[in-house]
Amino acid sequence: MMASFDDFKATKKGVAVGAILFDHDWQVEMVCLAKHGLPPAQAVGAEILKRVGALNDTEKQHVGRWIRDILATKGFKPISKGARVAAGNLFSRAALYGRIEAGENA
């Protein structure tokens, strides 16, 4: 059975990933990439790989959802899926983000 998103957050890997995703500097990097039309997952992929190790596909999906939730608090929403991520990252493809317009729900 696959672990739920909340279950993943409570695992050792999830806690380590959360430490990266909630770090202010990494959040700035993710927002910067989002502003420039690049997948924010690219900002943290190599760091997650280095500090946490490889993740399975379900765990990667959980990380993607977590990134989406964090970027929503910064005023960004996914605008497309499956964008190519630079080599050497945990992810091969990830979502692109755009600004949430005034009055729009994420």
Backbone atoms as SQL, in Angstrom:
CREATE TABLE atoms (id INTEGER PRIMARY KEY, chain TEXT, resi INTEGER, resn TEXT, atom TEXT, x REAL, y REAL, z REAL);
INSERT INTO atoms VALUES
  (1, 'A', 1, 'MET', 'N', 0.839, -1.189, 0.000),
  (2, 'A', 1, 'MET', 'CA', 0.000, 0.000, 0.000),
  (3, 'A', 1, 'MET', 'C', 0.880, 1.246, 0.000),
  (4, 'A', 2, 'MET', 'N', 0.518, 2.226, -0.793),
  (5, 'A', 2, 'MET', 'CA', 1.291, 3.459, -0.865),
  (6, 'A', 2, 'MET', 'C', 0.987, 4.346, 0.336),
  (7, 'A', 3, 'ALA', 'N', 2.027, 4.991, 0.822),
  (8, 'A', 3, 'ALA', 'CA', 1.851, 5.900, 1.951),
  (9, 'A', 3, 'ALA', 'C', 1.139, 7.161, 1.473),
  (10, 'A', 4, 'SER', 'N', 0.244, 7.675, 2.306),
  (11, 'A', 4, 'SER', 'CA', -0.426, 8.927, 1.966),
  (12, 'A', 4, 'SER', 'C', 0.570, 10.073, 2.094),
  (13, 'A', 5, 'PHE', 'N', 0.175, 11.230, 1.584),
  (14, 'A', 5, 'PHE', 'CA', 1.015, 12.417, 1.670),
  (15, 'A', 5, 'PHE', 'C', 1.375, 12.718, 3.127),
  (16, 'A', 6, 'ASP', 'N', 0.373, 12.695, 4.010),
  (17, 'A', 6, 'ASP', 'CA', 0.638, 12.973, 5.427),
  (18, 'A', 6, 'ASP', 'C', 1.525, 11.910, 6.055),
  (19, 'A', 7, 'ASP', 'N', 1.342, 10.638, 5.649),
  (20, 'A', 7, 'ASP', 'CA', 2.205, 9.574, 6.149),
  (21, 'A', 7, 'ASP', 'C', 3.649, 9.817, 5.705),
  (22, 'A', 8, 'PHE', 'N', 3.827, 10.207, 4.441),
  (23, 'A', 8, 'PHE', 'CA', 5.174, 10.477, 3.921),
  (24, 'A', 8, 'PHE', 'C', 5.853, 11.580, 4.723),
  (25, 'A', 9, 'LYS', 'N', 5.113, 12.654, 5.035),
  (26, 'A', 9, 'LYS', 'CA', 5.699, 13.780, 5.777),
  (27, 'A', 9, 'LYS', 'C', 6.248, 13.330, 7.135),
  (28, 'A', 10, 'ALA', 'N', 5.650, 12.286, 7.707),
  (29, 'A', 10, 'ALA', 'CA', 6.054, 11.809, 9.035),
  (30, 'A', 10, 'ALA', 'C', 7.231, 10.835, 8.987),
  (31, 'A', 11, 'THR', 'N', 7.593, 10.341, 7.790),
  (32, 'A', 11, 'THR', 'CA', 8.706, 9.398, 7.696),
  (33, 'A', 11, 'THR', 'C', 10.037, 10.124, 7.855),
  (34, 'A', 12, 'LYS', 'N', 11.102, 9.357, 8.046),
  (35, 'A', 12, 'LYS', 'CA', 12.438, 9.943, 8.158),
  (36, 'A', 12, 'LYS', 'C', 12.779, 10.735, 6.883),
  (37, 'A', 13, 'LYS', 'N', 12.485, 10.138, 5.725),
  (38, 'A', 13, 'LYS', 'CA', 12.735, 10.841, 4.456),
  (39, 'A', 13, 'LYS', 'C', 11.885, 12.101, 4.367),
  (40, 'A', 14, 'GLY', 'N', 10.620, 11.990, 4.747),
  (41, 'A', 14, 'GLY', 'CA', 9.714, 13.129, 4.680),
  (42, 'A', 14, 'GLY', 'C', 10.163, 14.286, 5.554),
  (43, 'A', 15, 'VAL', 'N', 10.620, 13.977, 6.761),
  (44, 'A', 15, 'VAL', 'CA', 11.121, 15.014, 7.672),
  (45, 'A', 15, 'VAL', 'C', 12.344, 15.700, 7.060),
  (46, 'A', 16, 'ALA', 'N', 13.235, 14.911, 6.449),
  (47, 'A', 16, 'ALA', 'CA', 14.442, 15.472, 5.827),
  (48, 'A', 16, 'ALA', 'C', 14.082, 16.336, 4.624),
  (49, 'A', 17, 'VAL', 'N', 13.113, 15.891, 3.814),
  (50, 'A', 17, 'VAL', 'CA', 12.663, 16.684, 2.672),
  (51, 'A', 17, 'VAL', 'C', 12.016, 17.979, 3.161),
  (52, 'A', 18, 'GLY', 'N', 11.187, 17.878, 4.197),
  (53, 'A', 18, 'GLY', 'CA', 10.525, 19.060, 4.760),
  (54, 'A', 18, 'GLY', 'C', 11.513, 20.105, 5.243),
  (55, 'A', 19, 'ALA', 'N', 12.624, 19.648, 5.823),
  (56, 'A', 19, 'ALA', 'CA', 13.653, 20.578, 6.303),
  (57, 'A', 19, 'ALA', 'C', 14.216, 21.401, 5.141),
  (58, 'A', 20, 'ILE', 'N', 14.319, 20.790, 3.971),
  (59, 'A', 20, 'ILE', 'CA', 14.799, 21.505, 2.784),
  (60, 'A', 20, 'ILE', 'C', 13.700, 22.434, 2.271),
  (61, 'A', 21, 'LEU', 'N', 12.489, 21.906, 2.105),
  (62, 'A', 21, 'LEU', 'CA', 11.406, 22.684, 1.501),
  (63, 'A', 21, 'LEU', 'C', 10.988, 23.876, 2.349),
  (64, 'A', 22, 'PHE', 'N', 11.151, 23.784, 3.667),
  (65, 'A', 22, 'PHE', 'CA', 10.750, 24.897, 4.535),
  (66, 'A', 22, 'PHE', 'C', 11.904, 25.845, 4.847),
  (67, 'A', 23, 'ASP', 'N', 13.083, 25.557, 4.312),
  (68, 'A', 23, 'ASP', 'CA', 14.228, 26.452, 4.488),
  (69, 'A', 23, 'ASP', 'C', 14.000, 27.711, 3.644),
  (70, 'A', 24, 'HIS', 'N', 14.145, 28.873, 4.256),
  (71, 'A', 24, 'HIS', 'CA', 13.878, 30.142, 3.568),
  (72, 'A', 24, 'HIS', 'C', 14.666, 30.278, 2.267),
  (73, 'A', 25, 'ASP', 'N', 15.937, 29.955, 2.299),
  (74, 'A', 25, 'ASP', 'CA', 16.769, 30.128, 1.106),
  (75, 'A', 25, 'ASP', 'C', 16.299, 29.241, -0.046),
  (76, 'A', 26, 'TRP', 'N', 15.888, 28.005, 0.263),
  (77, 'A', 26, 'TRP', 'CA', 15.396, 27.112, -0.790),
  (78, 'A', 26, 'TRP', 'C', 14.051, 27.598, -1.322),
  (79, 'A', 27, 'GLN', 'N', 13.229, 28.185, -0.452),
  (80, 'A', 27, 'GLN', 'CA', 11.958, 28.734, -0.916),
  (81, 'A', 27, 'GLN', 'C', 12.189, 29.917, -1.860),
  (82, 'A', 28, 'VAL', 'N', 13.179, 30.751, -1.544),
  (83, 'A', 28, 'VAL', 'CA', 13.532, 31.864, -2.429),
  (84, 'A', 28, 'VAL', 'C', 13.963, 31.321, -3.791),
  (85, 'A', 29, 'GLU', 'N', 14.770, 30.258, -3.788),
  (86, 'A', 29, 'GLU', 'CA', 15.215, 29.649, -5.051),
  (87, 'A', 29, 'GLU', 'C', 14.029, 29.111, -5.855),
  (88, 'A', 30, 'MET', 'N', 13.088, 28.444, -5.176),
  (89, 'A', 30, 'MET', 'CA', 11.926, 27.894, -5.873),
  (90, 'A', 30, 'MET', 'C', 11.088, 29.010, -6.500),
  (91, 'A', 31, 'VAL', 'N', 10.863, 30.094, -5.759),
  (92, 'A', 31, 'VAL', 'CA', 10.092, 31.228, -6.277),
  (93, 'A', 31, 'VAL', 'C', 10.818, 31.868, -7.453),
  (94, 'A', 32, 'CYS', 'N', 12.132, 31.992, -7.346),
  (95, 'A', 32, 'CYS', 'CA', 12.919, 32.586, -8.427),
  (96, 'A', 32, 'CYS', 'C', 12.765, 31.778, -9.718),
  (97, 'A', 33, 'LEU', 'N', 12.863, 30.466, -9.625),
  (98, 'A', 33, 'LEU', 'CA', 12.693, 29.632, -10.814),
  (99, 'A', 33, 'LEU', 'C', 11.272, 29.761, -11.367),
  (100, 'A', 34, 'ALA', 'N', 10.275, 29.784, -10.466),
  (101, 'A', 34, 'ALA', 'CA', 8.888, 29.930, -10.905),
  (102, 'A', 34, 'ALA', 'C', 8.713, 31.236, -11.687),
  (103, 'A', 35, 'LYS', 'N', 9.302, 32.314, -11.193),
  (104, 'A', 35, 'LYS', 'CA', 9.194, 33.624, -11.856),
  (105, 'A', 35, 'LYS', 'C', 9.817, 33.605, -13.250),
  (106, 'A', 36, 'HIS', 'N', 10.819, 32.767, -13.446),
  (107, 'A', 36, 'HIS', 'CA', 11.558, 32.731, -14.706),
  (108, 'A', 36, 'HIS', 'C', 11.138, 31.589, -15.633),
  (109, 'A', 37, 'GLY', 'N', 9.990, 30.962, -15.319),
  (110, 'A', 37, 'GLY', 'CA', 9.446, 29.952, -16.207),
  (111, 'A', 37, 'GLY', 'C', 10.148, 28.609, -16.154),
  (112, 'A', 38, 'LEU', 'N', 10.831, 28.340, -15.056),
  (113, 'A', 38, 'LEU', 'CA', 11.504, 27.055, -14.866),
  (114, 'A', 38, 'LEU', 'C', 10.812, 26.279, -13.751),
  (115, 'A', 39, 'PRO', 'N', 10.907, 24.948, -13.752),
  (116, 'A', 39, 'PRO', 'CA', 10.228, 24.178, -12.701),
  (117, 'A', 39, 'PRO', 'C', 10.896, 24.374, -11.336),
  (118, 'A', 40, 'PRO', 'N', 10.141, 24.830, -10.336),
  (119, 'A', 40, 'PRO', 'CA', 10.702, 25.042, -8.996),
  (120, 'A', 40, 'PRO', 'C', 11.321, 23.785, -8.381),
  (121, 'A', 41, 'ALA', 'N', 10.838, 22.608, -8.766),
  (122, 'A', 41, 'ALA', 'CA', 11.409, 21.363, -8.236),
  (123, 'A', 41, 'ALA', 'C', 12.894, 21.260, -8.581),
  (124, 'A', 42, 'GLN', 'N', 13.292, 21.907, -9.670),
  (125, 'A', 42, 'GLN', 'CA', 14.694, 21.890, -10.079),
  (126, 'A', 42, 'GLN', 'C', 15.586, 22.556, -9.024),
  (127, 'A', 43, 'ALA', 'N', 15.041, 23.514, -8.277),
  (128, 'A', 43, 'ALA', 'CA', 15.821, 24.226, -7.256),
  (129, 'A', 43, 'ALA', 'C', 16.239, 23.297, -6.124),
  (130, 'A', 44, 'VAL', 'N', 15.374, 22.344, -5.781),
  (131, 'A', 44, 'VAL', 'CA', 15.615, 21.515, -4.597),
  (132, 'A', 44, 'VAL', 'C', 15.960, 20.061, -4.911),
  (133, 'A', 45, 'GLY', 'N', 15.800, 19.647, -6.170),
  (134, 'A', 45, 'GLY', 'CA', 16.003, 18.245, -6.526),
  (135, 'A', 45, 'GLY', 'C', 17.372, 17.706, -6.175),
  (136, 'A', 46, 'ALA', 'N', 18.413, 18.441, -6.552),
  (137, 'A', 46, 'ALA', 'CA', 19.778, 17.969, -6.294),
  (138, 'A', 46, 'ALA', 'C', 20.064, 17.922, -4.792),
  (139, 'A', 47, 'GLU', 'N', 19.543, 18.906, -4.059),
  (140, 'A', 47, 'GLU', 'CA', 19.749, 18.945, -2.603),
  (141, 'A', 47, 'GLU', 'C', 19.045, 17.779, -1.918),
  (142, 'A', 48, 'ILE', 'N', 17.834, 17.476, -2.357),
  (143, 'A', 48, 'ILE', 'CA', 17.106, 16.326, -1.802),
  (144, 'A', 48, 'ILE', 'C', 17.879, 15.045, -2.100),
  (145, 'A', 49, 'LEU', 'N', 18.353, 14.901, -3.323),
  (146, 'A', 49, 'LEU', 'CA', 19.115, 13.715, -3.711),
  (147, 'A', 49, 'LEU', 'C', 20.368, 13.574, -2.850),
  (148, 'A', 50, 'LYS', 'N', 21.051, 14.680, -2.600),
  (149, 'A', 50, 'LYS', 'CA', 22.287, 14.672, -1.816),
  (150, 'A', 50, 'LYS', 'C', 22.026, 14.357, -0.337),
  (151, 'A', 51, 'ARG', 'N', 21.017, 14.993, 0.241),
  (152, 'A', 51, 'ARG', 'CA', 20.785, 14.857, 1.683),
  (153, 'A', 51, 'ARG', 'C', 19.865, 13.703, 2.064),
  (154, 'A', 52, 'VAL', 'N', 18.941, 13.328, 1.175),
  (155, 'A', 52, 'VAL', 'CA', 17.934, 12.316, 1.508),
  (156, 'A', 52, 'VAL', 'C', 18.168, 11.021, 0.733),
  (157, 'A', 53, 'GLY', 'N', 18.663, 11.155, -0.487),
  (158, 'A', 53, 'GLY', 'CA', 18.857, 9.987, -1.332),
  (159, 'A', 53, 'GLY', 'C', 17.714, 9.856, -2.322),
  (160, 'A', 54, 'ALA', 'N', 17.748, 8.773, -3.068),
  (161, 'A', 54, 'ALA', 'CA', 16.743, 8.539, -4.100),
  (162, 'A', 54, 'ALA', 'C', 15.364, 8.363, -3.479),
  (163, 'A', 55, 'LEU', 'N', 14.342, 8.819, -4.195),
  (164, 'A', 55, 'LEU', 'CA', 12.953, 8.635, -3.782),
  (165, 'A', 55, 'LEU', 'C', 12.240, 7.818, -4.851),
  (166, 'A', 56, 'ASN', 'N', 11.246, 7.041, -4.430),
  (167, 'A', 56, 'ASN', 'CA', 10.454, 6.314, -5.427),
  (168, 'A', 56, 'ASN', 'C', 9.456, 7.279, -6.074),
  (169, 'A', 57, 'ASP', 'N', 8.747, 6.804, -7.087),
  (170, 'A', 57, 'ASP', 'CA', 7.846, 7.691, -7.837),
  (171, 'A', 57, 'ASP', 'C', 6.761, 8.302, -6.958),
  (172, 'A', 58, 'THR', 'N', 6.213, 7.512, -6.049),
  (173, 'A', 58, 'THR', 'CA', 5.177, 8.031, -5.155),
  (174, 'A', 58, 'THR', 'C', 5.741, 9.112, -4.250),
  (175, 'A', 59, 'GLU', 'N', 6.932, 8.876, -3.716),
  (176, 'A', 59, 'GLU', 'CA', 7.563, 9.890, -2.858),
  (177, 'A', 59, 'GLU', 'C', 7.842, 11.170, -3.637),
  (178, 'A', 60, 'LYS', 'N', 8.267, 11.029, -4.891),
  (179, 'A', 60, 'LYS', 'CA', 8.495, 12.219, -5.730),
  (180, 'A', 60, 'LYS', 'C', 7.193, 12.987, -5.945),
  (181, 'A', 61, 'GLN', 'N', 6.091, 12.249, -6.133),
  (182, 'A', 61, 'GLN', 'CA', 4.788, 12.913, -6.290),
  (183, 'A', 61, 'GLN', 'C', 4.410, 13.674, -5.024),
  (184, 'A', 62, 'HIS', 'N', 4.710, 13.087, -3.873),
  (185, 'A', 62, 'HIS', 'CA', 4.433, 13.770, -2.604),
  (186, 'A', 62, 'HIS', 'C', 5.265, 15.048, -2.501),
  (187, 'A', 63, 'VAL', 'N', 6.536, 14.987, -2.912),
  (188, 'A', 63, 'VAL', 'CA', 7.387, 16.177, -2.882),
  (189, 'A', 63, 'VAL', 'C', 6.806, 17.246, -3.810),
  (190, 'A', 64, 'GLY', 'N', 6.352, 16.830, -4.989),
  (191, 'A', 64, 'GLY', 'CA', 5.734, 17.772, -5.920),
  (192, 'A', 64, 'GLY', 'C', 4.506, 18.449, -5.331),
  (193, 'A', 65, 'ARG', 'N', 3.687, 17.675, -4.644),
  (194, 'A', 65, 'ARG', 'CA', 2.495, 18.240, -4.000),
  (195, 'A', 65, 'ARG', 'C', 2.891, 19.228, -2.908),
  (196, 'A', 66, 'TRP', 'N', 3.929, 18.878, -2.163),
  (197, 'A', 66, 'TRP', 'CA', 4.415, 19.739, -1.085),
  (198, 'A', 66, 'TRP', 'C', 4.924, 21.062, -1.662),
  (199, 'A', 67, 'ILE', 'N', 5.663, 20.973, -2.764),
  (200, 'A', 67, 'ILE', 'CA', 6.145, 22.186, -3.439),
  (201, 'A', 67, 'ILE', 'C', 4.950, 23.031, -3.876),
  (202, 'A', 68, 'ARG', 'N', 3.939, 22.381, -4.461),
  (203, 'A', 68, 'ARG', 'CA', 2.729, 23.105, -4.885),
  (204, 'A', 68, 'ARG', 'C', 2.088, 23.832, -3.705),
  (205, 'A', 69, 'ASP', 'N', 1.956, 23.155, -2.571),
  (206, 'A', 69, 'ASP', 'CA', 1.338, 23.764, -1.387),
  (207, 'A', 69, 'ASP', 'C', 2.146, 24.956, -0.887),
  (208, 'A', 70, 'ILE', 'N', 3.469, 24.817, -0.874),
  (209, 'A', 70, 'ILE', 'CA', 4.333, 25.912, -0.409),
  (210, 'A', 70, 'ILE', 'C', 4.247, 27.091, -1.366),
  (211, 'A', 71, 'LEU', 'N', 4.316, 26.824, -2.666),
  (212, 'A', 71, 'LEU', 'CA', 4.279, 27.917, -3.638),
  (213, 'A', 71, 'LEU', 'C', 2.925, 28.619, -3.660),
  (214, 'A', 72, 'ALA', 'N', 1.854, 27.919, -3.319),
  (215, 'A', 72, 'ALA', 'CA', 0.542, 28.560, -3.221),
  (216, 'A', 72, 'ALA', 'C', 0.567, 29.662, -2.167),
  (217, 'A', 73, 'THR', 'N', 1.310, 29.440, -1.083),
  (218, 'A', 73, 'THR', 'CA', 1.405, 30.465, -0.031),
  (219, 'A', 73, 'THR', 'C', 2.252, 31.652, -0.487),
  (220, 'A', 74, 'LYS', 'N', 3.006, 31.476, -1.561),
  (221, 'A', 74, 'LYS', 'CA', 3.856, 32.539, -2.110),
  (222, 'A', 74, 'LYS', 'C', 3.191, 33.215, -3.316),
  (223, 'A', 75, 'GLY', 'N', 1.957, 32.789, -3.636),
  (224, 'A', 75, 'GLY', 'CA', 1.224, 33.420, -4.719),
  (225, 'A', 75, 'GLY', 'C', 1.405, 32.777, -6.078),
  (226, 'A', 76, 'PHE', 'N', 1.770, 31.492, -6.111),
  (227, 'A', 76, 'PHE', 'CA', 1.975, 30.788, -7.378),
  (228, 'A', 76, 'PHE', 'C', 1.088, 29.561, -7.468),
  (229, 'A', 77, 'LYS', 'N', 0.733, 29.210, -8.705),
  (230, 'A', 77, 'LYS', 'CA', -0.073, 28.013, -8.972),
  (231, 'A', 77, 'LYS', 'C', 0.542, 27.270, -10.147),
  (232, 'A', 78, 'PRO', 'N', 0.333, 25.955, -10.213),
  (233, 'A', 78, 'PRO', 'CA', 0.831, 25.204, -11.379),
  (234, 'A', 78, 'PRO', 'C', 0.110, 25.670, -12.646),
  (235, 'A', 79, 'ILE', 'N', 0.867, 25.841, -13.724),
  (236, 'A', 79, 'ILE', 'CA', 0.258, 26.226, -15.002),
  (237, 'A', 79, 'ILE', 'C', 0.445, 25.145, -16.060),
  (238, 'A', 80, 'SER', 'N', 1.412, 24.260, -15.870),
  (239, 'A', 80, 'SER', 'CA', 1.568, 23.117, -16.779),
  (240, 'A', 80, 'SER', 'C', 2.384, 22.036, -16.084),
  (241, 'A', 81, 'LYS', 'N', 2.204, 20.812, -16.555),
  (242, 'A', 81, 'LYS', 'CA', 2.916, 19.673, -15.979),
  (243, 'A', 81, 'LYS', 'C', 3.914, 19.130, -16.985),
  (244, 'A', 82, 'GLY', 'N', 4.870, 18.395, -16.488),
  (245, 'A', 82, 'GLY', 'CA', 5.760, 17.641, -17.364),
  (246, 'A', 82, 'GLY', 'C', 6.865, 18.437, -18.032),
  (247, 'A', 83, 'ALA', 'N', 7.223, 19.597, -17.462),
  (248, 'A', 83, 'ALA', 'CA', 8.337, 20.362, -18.020),
  (249, 'A', 83, 'ALA', 'C', 9.649, 19.636, -17.722),
  (250, 'A', 84, 'ARG', 'N', 10.565, 19.697, -18.659),
  (251, 'A', 84, 'ARG', 'CA', 11.851, 19.030, -18.492),
  (252, 'A', 84, 'ARG', 'C', 12.666, 19.724, -17.395),
  (253, 'A', 85, 'VAL', 'N', 13.278, 18.911, -16.545),
  (254, 'A', 85, 'VAL', 'CA', 14.133, 19.415, -15.466),
  (255, 'A', 85, 'VAL', 'C', 15.585, 19.177, -15.870),
  (256, 'A', 86, 'ALA', 'N', 16.470, 20.101, -15.516),
  (257, 'A', 86, 'ALA', 'CA', 17.892, 19.974, -15.853),
  (258, 'A', 86, 'ALA', 'C', 18.448, 18.661, -15.310),
  (259, 'A', 87, 'ALA', 'N', 19.400, 18.086, -16.035),
  (260, 'A', 87, 'ALA', 'CA', 20.035, 16.826, -15.625),
  (261, 'A', 87, 'ALA', 'C', 20.695, 16.975, -14.264),
  (262, 'A', 88, 'GLY', 'N', 20.810, 15.860, -13.540),
  (263, 'A', 88, 'GLY', 'CA', 21.469, 15.865, -12.236),
  (264, 'A', 88, 'GLY', 'C', 20.533, 16.165, -11.087),
  (265, 'A', 89, 'ASN', 'N', 19.249, 16.200, -11.371),
  (266, 'A', 89, 'ASN', 'CA', 18.250, 16.441, -10.341),
  (267, 'A', 89, 'ASN', 'C', 17.518, 15.154, -10.011),
  (268, 'A', 90, 'LEU', 'N', 16.826, 15.164, -8.922),
  (269, 'A', 90, 'LEU', 'CA', 16.004, 14.038, -8.501),
  (270, 'A', 90, 'LEU', 'C', 14.873, 13.808, -9.505),
  (271, 'A', 91, 'PHE', 'N', 14.382, 14.875, -10.095),
  (272, 'A', 91, 'PHE', 'CA', 13.239, 14.814, -10.990),
  (273, 'A', 91, 'PHE', 'C', 13.693, 14.902, -12.435),
  (274, 'A', 92, 'SER', 'N', 12.974, 14.236, -13.336),
  (275, 'A', 92, 'SER', 'CA', 13.249, 14.398, -14.768),
  (276, 'A', 92, 'SER', 'C', 12.240, 15.367, -15.377),
  (277, 'A', 93, 'ARG', 'N', 11.030, 15.409, -14.805),
  (278, 'A', 93, 'ARG', 'CA', 9.990, 16.337, -15.252),
  (279, 'A', 93, 'ARG', 'C', 9.259, 16.882, -14.030),
  (280, 'A', 94, 'ALA', 'N', 8.771, 18.123, -14.157),
  (281, 'A', 94, 'ALA', 'CA', 8.069, 18.751, -13.031),
  (282, 'A', 94, 'ALA', 'C', 7.174, 19.867, -13.551),
  (283, 'A', 95, 'ALA', 'N', 6.307, 20.366, -12.686),
  (284, 'A', 95, 'ALA', 'CA', 5.351, 21.415, -13.052),
  (285, 'A', 95, 'ALA', 'C', 6.019, 22.778, -13.166),
  (286, 'A', 96, 'LEU', 'N', 5.438, 23.591, -14.055),
  (287, 'A', 96, 'LEU', 'CA', 5.786, 25.006, -14.145),
  (288, 'A', 96, 'LEU', 'C', 4.716, 25.794, -13.393),
  (289, 'A', 97, 'TYR', 'N', 5.092, 26.946, -12.860),
  (290, 'A', 97, 'TYR', 'CA', 4.184, 27.748, -12.041),
  (291, 'A', 97, 'TYR', 'C', 4.060, 29.159, -12.577),
  (292, 'A', 98, 'GLY', 'N', 2.896, 29.767, -12.321),
  (293, 'A', 98, 'GLY', 'CA', 2.666, 31.158, -12.656),
  (294, 'A', 98, 'GLY', 'C', 2.013, 31.847, -11.468),
  (295, 'A', 99, 'ARG', 'N', 1.991, 33.161, -11.520),
  (296, 'A', 99, 'ARG', 'CA', 1.396, 33.935, -10.435),
  (297, 'A', 99, 'ARG', 'C', -0.111, 33.708, -10.363),
  (298, 'A', 100, 'ILE', 'N', -0.627, 33.660, -9.153),
  (299, 'A', 100, 'ILE', 'CA', -2.069, 33.629, -8.943),
  (300, 'A', 100, 'ILE', 'C', -2.546, 35.073, -9.074),
  (301, 'A', 101, 'GLU', 'N', -3.510, 35.302, -9.968),
  (302, 'A', 101, 'GLU', 'CA', -4.011, 36.654, -10.183),
  (303, 'A', 101, 'GLU', 'C', -4.963, 37.046, -9.055),
  (304, 'A', 102, 'ALA', 'N', -5.103, 38.342, -8.803),
  (305, 'A', 102, 'ALA', 'CA', -6.003, 38.845, -7.761),
  (306, 'A', 102, 'ALA', 'C', -7.412, 38.309, -7.985),
  (307, 'A', 103, 'GLY', 'N', -8.017, 37.794, -6.930),
  (308, 'A', 103, 'GLY', 'CA', -9.375, 37.291, -7.007),
  (309, 'A', 103, 'GLY', 'C', -9.489, 35.883, -7.536),
  (310, 'A', 104, 'GLU', 'N', -8.366, 35.268, -7.879),
  (311, 'A', 104, 'GLU', 'CA', -8.365, 33.907, -8.423),
  (312, 'A', 104, 'GLU', 'C', -8.043, 32.915, -7.304),
  (313, 'A', 105, 'ASN', 'N', -8.707, 31.788, -7.339),
  (314, 'A', 105, 'ASN', 'CA', -8.397, 30.739, -6.366),
  (315, 'A', 105, 'ASN', 'C', -7.328, 29.817, -6.941),
  (316, 'A', 106, 'ALA', 'N', -6.424, 29.372, -6.086),
  (317, 'A', 106, 'ALA', 'CA', -5.344, 28.471, -6.538),
  (318, 'A', 106, 'ALA', 'C', -5.912, 27.105, -6.839);
